[in-house]
Amino acid sequence: MLELNPGLTIWTIVTFLALLLLLRAFAWKPILNALTNRENTIRESLERAEHAKETAERILAENNKRLAEAEDESRRIIAQGREAAEHVKNEIAQKAHEEAQGILQQAKAEIERSKVAALQELRTEIASLAIQAAGKILDETLDEAKHRKVIDKVIDNLPKN
C-alpha cells in the first residue's frame, strides 16, 4: 500500500484533470452564474432597501414639516381668535361706555328741565303768595296783572342759585 505505482499515479492525475475539466465545463459556470445572480439579487435588494429607507425618511421629514406647519397654523388661528375676542370685548366696552354717557347726559338734561320747571313753579307760587299777602296787608283787592309784573321784575332781579 505504501508503494508507489507509476501507472496508478498517472491514471489518478489524468482522472483528476478530466474531472476538473468536466467540473469547469458543467459545474463551475452554473455555480458561478448562480453566485453572480445571488450577488446581483442581494445588491438589488440592498439598493431597494436603501431607496425605501430614503423614501421613508423623506416622507417622515415631509410629515414632520406638515405637522409643524399645522401647529403653526393652529397657533395663528388661536392668536387670531384671541385678537378677535379682545376686539369684540373692547367694542362692547366702548359701546357700553357710550351708552352710559348718553344716559348720563339724558339724566342731566332731565334734571335741568325739572329744575327749570320747579323754579318756574316756585316763582309762580311766590308771586301768588306775594299778591295774596299784599292784598291782605292793604285789605283791598289789587290789580293782579299789575302786581304780577312787579313781582316778576323783583324775582328776576334776585340772584340765581
Secondary structure, DSSP 8 states (H G I E B T S, - for coil): --S--HHHHHHHHHHHHHHHHHIIIIIIHHHHHHHHHHHHHHHHHHHHHHHHHHHHHHHHHHHHHHHHHHHHHHHHHHHHHHHHHHHHHHHHHHHHHHHHHHHHHHHHHHHHHHHHHHHHHHHHHHHHHHHHHHHHHHTS---HHHHHHHHHHHHHHS---
